[in-house]
Amino acid sequence: MLVIDKPAGIPVHAGPRGGANLETGFDALRFGLPRPPALAHRLDRDTSGCLVLGRHPKALRRLGRLFSEGKVEKTYWAVVAGIPKEPQGTIDAPLKKDTRRTGWRMEIDPAGQRAITEYRMLGVADGRAWLELRPRTGRTHQIRVHCASIGCPVAGDTTYGGPGGEPVLLHARALSLPLYPAKPAIQVTAPVPPHMLAALSALGYDPARDP
C-alpha cells in the first residue's frame, strides 16, 4: 500500500475527454515491482489529501474489502458557508445520482443509497465554519451534498450551492486503515494544503499546533 497526498485541481484518472490526471504518474511509484500501483478508492478532482493506492492485485482486493465494508476510518476537513445549528451531529440522508442533459449531480432521495456523515465544528468566524467530517458510507459527493443539506455548503463548491470565487475547500485530512488484523491500524495524516491555509487560520487553525 502507498498513501499519497493528492493535490487539489487534478482528477485521479482520465475522464471521457482525457487530459492530465494522477494515474499517468503512477509508473514512477513502482519501487521495484513489475507494475505500477492502482487506485484503491477515489477523491474528487478538487479534493486534496489522503489517497490510497494498492501496489499489486492482492493488495487491491484486500483494500477494496476494507473500504466496501466500512472498516477504513476517513476524516475530512471542510470550510463551509454557514454555521450548523448544532455543534456536532449526524447527517443521515440517502443519495441518488440525477442525470440530465447538462450533466449529473447527486441528490438526496429516499429511494437512493444509504449515506451517513458525522460532523463536529472545530471553529467559527464571519458566517463560516470549520468542520471535521467522518463519512460512515462512501457515496459519490457524499460530504458535499450532506453539508449543503444542512445549509452549509462547502466553500467554492458551486455545484451544490457553495459560494464561488475560491477553490473548493475540502481536504481528506486523515485515514485509519486496519490493514493487518493482528496489528494496530495504520494512521495517516495529510498536512493542510496551501489553498486552505488562510481560510482555516481565520477559523482558528494554528499550524504551530498541528502534529
C-alpha beads as a LAMMPS data file, in Angstrom:
LAMMPS data file: protein, C-alpha beads

211 atoms
210 bonds

1 atom types
1 bond types

-500.0 500.0 xlo xhi
-500.0 500.0 ylo yhi
-500.0 500.0 zlo zhi

Masses

1 110.0

Atoms # bond

1 1 1 0.000 0.000 0.000
2 1 1 1.002 3.588 -0.656
3 1 1 -0.807 6.679 0.603
4 1 1 -0.146 9.856 -1.351
5 1 1 -1.095 13.465 -0.622
6 1 1 -3.292 14.300 -3.595
7 1 1 -3.199 17.929 -4.740
8 1 1 -6.468 19.729 -5.444
9 1 1 -7.431 20.530 -9.024
10 1 1 -6.363 17.323 -10.771
11 1 1 -8.536 14.222 -11.353
12 1 1 -7.344 10.843 -10.158
13 1 1 -7.949 9.255 -13.574
14 1 1 -8.670 10.338 -17.120
15 1 1 -12.222 11.368 -17.940
16 1 1 -14.025 10.938 -21.275
17 1 1 -12.105 13.889 -22.699
18 1 1 -8.715 12.751 -21.449
19 1 1 -6.356 15.336 -20.002
20 1 1 -3.889 15.425 -17.119
21 1 1 -4.569 13.023 -14.255
22 1 1 -2.748 11.350 -11.366
23 1 1 -2.720 7.853 -12.848
24 1 1 -0.334 8.905 -15.596
25 1 1 2.362 9.342 -12.937
26 1 1 1.862 6.043 -11.100
27 1 1 4.588 4.251 -13.061
28 1 1 7.148 6.279 -11.092
29 1 1 5.753 4.702 -7.884
30 1 1 6.520 1.058 -8.690
31 1 1 9.588 0.998 -6.398
32 1 1 10.867 -2.264 -7.848
33 1 1 7.561 -4.016 -8.503
34 1 1 6.724 -5.132 -12.071
35 1 1 3.602 -2.983 -12.380
36 1 1 2.525 0.436 -11.128
37 1 1 0.163 0.805 -8.150
38 1 1 -3.541 1.408 -8.721
39 1 1 -6.300 3.349 -7.012
40 1 1 -7.938 1.680 -4.016
41 1 1 -10.613 4.407 -3.822
42 1 1 -11.341 7.837 -5.306
43 1 1 -11.228 11.516 -4.416
44 1 1 -12.934 14.280 -6.387
45 1 1 -10.773 16.409 -8.655
46 1 1 -10.994 19.421 -6.343
47 1 1 -10.480 17.488 -3.095
48 1 1 -6.963 17.257 -1.665
49 1 1 -5.437 14.863 0.824
50 1 1 -5.016 11.177 1.631
51 1 1 -5.385 8.844 -1.356
52 1 1 -4.689 5.112 -1.012
53 1 1 -3.015 3.049 -3.729
54 1 1 -2.631 -0.721 -3.823
55 1 1 0.783 -1.897 -5.002
56 1 1 -0.402 -5.194 -6.548
57 1 1 -3.696 -7.046 -7.264
58 1 1 -3.796 -8.942 -3.955
59 1 1 -3.354 -5.690 -2.038
60 1 1 -6.085 -4.024 -4.090
61 1 1 -8.513 -6.835 -3.297
62 1 1 -7.790 -6.549 0.429
63 1 1 -8.062 -2.759 0.387
64 1 1 -11.250 -2.943 -1.649
65 1 1 -12.853 -5.154 1.007
66 1 1 -11.815 -2.811 3.809
67 1 1 -13.321 0.196 2.047
68 1 1 -16.507 -1.606 0.948
69 1 1 -17.077 -2.985 4.454
70 1 1 -16.671 0.459 6.022
71 1 1 -13.606 -0.504 8.047
72 1 1 -11.490 2.446 6.892
73 1 1 -11.963 5.471 9.159
74 1 1 -11.880 8.611 6.987
75 1 1 -11.653 12.150 8.331
76 1 1 -12.203 15.250 6.202
77 1 1 -11.796 18.934 6.954
78 1 1 -14.024 21.460 5.231
79 1 1 -14.630 25.187 5.344
80 1 1 -18.350 25.741 4.848
81 1 1 -20.511 28.773 4.190
82 1 1 -22.917 28.935 7.099
83 1 1 -22.929 27.608 10.638
84 1 1 -24.674 24.349 11.603
85 1 1 -27.475 24.676 14.145
86 1 1 -25.759 22.093 16.359
87 1 1 -22.018 21.948 17.100
88 1 1 -21.985 18.270 16.184
89 1 1 -24.350 15.751 14.736
90 1 1 -25.110 13.030 12.215
91 1 1 -26.488 13.580 8.725
92 1 1 -28.472 10.553 7.561
93 1 1 -29.733 11.275 4.041
94 1 1 -29.778 8.737 1.171
95 1 1 -28.234 9.791 -2.134
96 1 1 -29.151 9.110 -5.735
97 1 1 -27.484 10.138 -8.989
98 1 1 -29.553 12.523 -11.099
99 1 1 -28.507 12.576 -14.760
100 1 1 -29.614 15.395 -17.038
101 1 1 -28.664 16.753 -20.461
102 1 1 -26.348 19.260 -18.841
103 1 1 -24.574 16.585 -16.785
104 1 1 -25.170 14.822 -13.491
105 1 1 -25.183 15.513 -9.789
106 1 1 -26.076 13.691 -6.604
107 1 1 -29.405 14.394 -4.939
108 1 1 -30.945 13.464 -1.609
109 1 1 -33.656 10.928 -2.421
110 1 1 -35.475 8.460 -0.123
111 1 1 -35.061 5.871 -2.902
112 1 1 -31.289 6.380 -3.029
113 1 1 -28.433 4.558 -1.328
114 1 1 -27.996 4.987 2.403
115 1 1 -25.500 7.744 3.245
116 1 1 -24.342 8.809 6.728
117 1 1 -21.892 11.534 7.719
118 1 1 -20.906 12.570 11.237
119 1 1 -19.631 16.101 11.811
120 1 1 -18.377 18.438 14.506
121 1 1 -17.428 22.100 14.421
122 1 1 -13.817 22.997 15.104
123 1 1 -14.104 26.745 14.566
124 1 1 -16.496 29.557 13.599
125 1 1 -15.958 33.086 12.262
126 1 1 -17.680 35.565 9.942
127 1 1 -20.534 33.273 8.958
128 1 1 -18.280 30.349 8.162
129 1 1 -17.438 27.136 9.987
130 1 1 -14.539 24.711 10.030
131 1 1 -15.982 21.203 10.108
132 1 1 -14.434 17.828 10.802
133 1 1 -16.439 15.215 8.908
134 1 1 -16.410 11.437 9.170
135 1 1 -18.349 9.663 6.415
136 1 1 -19.699 6.293 7.536
137 1 1 -20.602 5.359 3.965
138 1 1 -18.721 6.091 0.759
139 1 1 -21.170 7.609 -1.708
140 1 1 -20.131 9.893 -4.549
141 1 1 -20.079 13.579 -3.469
142 1 1 -21.469 12.498 -0.088
143 1 1 -19.812 15.145 2.068
144 1 1 -20.544 17.936 -0.398
145 1 1 -24.257 17.106 -0.644
146 1 1 -24.646 16.454 3.085
147 1 1 -23.045 19.780 4.027
148 1 1 -25.358 21.568 1.612
149 1 1 -28.361 19.709 3.081
150 1 1 -27.839 21.358 6.483
151 1 1 -27.496 24.805 4.935
152 1 1 -23.685 24.807 4.994
153 1 1 -22.320 24.111 1.504
154 1 1 -18.572 23.681 1.117
155 1 1 -16.911 26.978 0.183
156 1 1 -16.035 27.032 -3.501
157 1 1 -18.403 24.173 -4.348
158 1 1 -20.750 25.961 -6.725
159 1 1 -22.250 22.642 -7.902
160 1 1 -24.006 22.250 -4.553
161 1 1 -24.685 25.853 -3.659
162 1 1 -21.371 26.991 -2.235
163 1 1 -20.040 30.492 -2.893
164 1 1 -17.662 30.784 -5.832
165 1 1 -14.544 32.829 -6.344
166 1 1 -12.259 30.412 -4.479
167 1 1 -11.144 26.768 -4.676
168 1 1 -13.252 24.010 -3.171
169 1 1 -12.193 23.960 0.493
170 1 1 -12.442 20.230 1.194
171 1 1 -9.495 18.136 2.366
172 1 1 -9.160 14.401 3.057
173 1 1 -7.321 15.015 6.313
174 1 1 -6.660 11.532 7.720
175 1 1 -7.118 7.789 7.357
176 1 1 -7.103 4.940 9.843
177 1 1 -6.751 1.670 7.969
178 1 1 -6.678 -1.786 9.657
179 1 1 -4.526 -3.441 7.013
180 1 1 -3.226 -6.247 9.245
181 1 1 -5.692 -7.955 11.645
182 1 1 -3.105 -8.588 14.392
183 1 1 -1.547 -5.117 14.280
184 1 1 -2.803 -1.610 15.122
185 1 1 -4.490 0.311 12.319
186 1 1 -2.210 2.352 10.089
187 1 1 -2.728 6.069 10.774
188 1 1 -2.004 8.641 8.044
189 1 1 -2.490 12.419 8.168
190 1 1 -2.180 14.827 5.252
191 1 1 -0.949 18.369 6.008
192 1 1 -3.210 21.330 5.356
193 1 1 -2.809 22.291 1.674
194 1 1 -1.682 25.834 0.771
195 1 1 -5.039 26.755 -0.792
196 1 1 -6.863 26.124 2.525
197 1 1 -4.358 27.575 4.967
198 1 1 -5.670 31.155 5.096
199 1 1 -9.310 30.108 5.357
200 1 1 -8.621 27.629 8.169
201 1 1 -6.356 30.058 10.021
202 1 1 -9.207 32.589 10.038
203 1 1 -11.303 29.918 11.774
204 1 1 -8.770 29.145 14.491
205 1 1 -6.388 26.666 12.897
206 1 1 -2.849 27.059 14.264
207 1 1 -0.116 25.440 12.127
208 1 1 2.272 25.511 15.088
209 1 1 -0.008 23.131 16.999
210 1 1 -0.701 20.790 14.092
211 1 1 1.078 17.457 14.543

Bonds

1 1 1 2
2 1 2 3
3 1 3 4
4 1 4 5
5 1 5 6
6 1 6 7
7 1 7 8
8 1 8 9
9 1 9 10
10 1 10 11
11 1 11 12
12 1 12 13
13 1 13 14
14 1 14 15
15 1 15 16
16 1 16 17
17 1 17 18
18 1 18 19
19 1 19 20
20 1 20 21
21 1 21 22
22 1 22 23
23 1 23 24
24 1 24 25
25 1 25 26
26 1 26 27
27 1 27 28
28 1 28 29
29 1 29 30
30 1 30 31
31 1 31 32
32 1 32 33
33 1 33 34
34 1 34 35
35 1 35 36
36 1 36 37
37 1 37 38
38 1 38 39
39 1 39 40
40 1 40 41
41 1 41 42
42 1 42 43
43 1 43 44
44 1 44 45
45 1 45 46
46 1 46 47
47 1 47 48
48 1 48 49
49 1 49 50
50 1 50 51
51 1 51 52
52 1 52 53
53 1 53 54
54 1 54 55
55 1 55 56
56 1 56 57
57 1 57 58
58 1 58 59
59 1 59 60
60 1 60 61
61 1 61 62
62 1 62 63
63 1 63 64
64 1 64 65
65 1 65 66
66 1 66 67
67 1 67 68
68 1 68 69
69 1 69 70
70 1 70 71
71 1 71 72
72 1 72 73
73 1 73 74
74 1 74 75
75 1 75 76
76 1 76 77
77 1 77 78
78 1 78 79
79 1 79 80
80 1 80 81
81 1 81 82
82 1 82 83
83 1 83 84
84 1 84 85
85 1 85 86
86 1 86 87
87 1 87 88
88 1 88 89
89 1 89 90
90 1 90 91
91 1 91 92
92 1 92 93
93 1 93 94
94 1 94 95
95 1 95 96
96 1 96 97
97 1 97 98
98 1 98 99
99 1 99 100
100 1 100 101
101 1 101 102
102 1 102 103
103 1 103 104
104 1 104 105
105 1 105 106
106 1 106 107
107 1 107 108
108 1 108 109
109 1 109 110
110 1 110 111
111 1 111 112
112 1 112 113
113 1 113 114
114 1 114 115
115 1 115 116
116 1 116 117
117 1 117 118
118 1 118 119
119 1 119 120
120 1 120 121
121 1 121 122
122 1 122 123
123 1 123 124
124 1 124 125
125 1 125 126
126 1 126 127
127 1 127 128
128 1 128 129
129 1 129 130
130 1 130 131
131 1 131 132
132 1 132 133
133 1 133 134
134 1 134 135
135 1 135 136
136 1 136 137
137 1 137 138
138 1 138 139
139 1 139 140
140 1 140 141
141 1 141 142
142 1 142 143
143 1 143 144
144 1 144 145
145 1 145 146
146 1 146 147
147 1 147 148
148 1 148 149
149 1 149 150
150 1 150 151
151 1 151 152
152 1 152 153
153 1 153 154
154 1 154 155
155 1 155 156
156 1 156 157
157 1 157 158
158 1 158 159
159 1 159 160
160 1 160 161
161 1 161 162
162 1 162 163
163 1 163 164
164 1 164 165
165 1 165 166
166 1 166 167
167 1 167 168
168 1 168 169
169 1 169 170
170 1 170 171
171 1 171 172
172 1 172 173
173 1 173 174
174 1 174 175
175 1 175 176
176 1 176 177
177 1 177 178
178 1 178 179
179 1 179 180
180 1 180 181
181 1 181 182
182 1 182 183
183 1 183 184
184 1 184 185
185 1 185 186
186 1 186 187
187 1 187 188
188 1 188 189
189 1 189 190
190 1 190 191
191 1 191 192
192 1 192 193
193 1 193 194
194 1 194 195
195 1 195 196
196 1 196 197
197 1 197 198
198 1 198 199
199 1 199 200
200 1 200 201
201 1 201 202
202 1 202 203
203 1 203 204
204 1 204 205
205 1 205 206
206 1 206 207
207 1 207 208
208 1 208 209
209 1 209 210
210 1 210 211
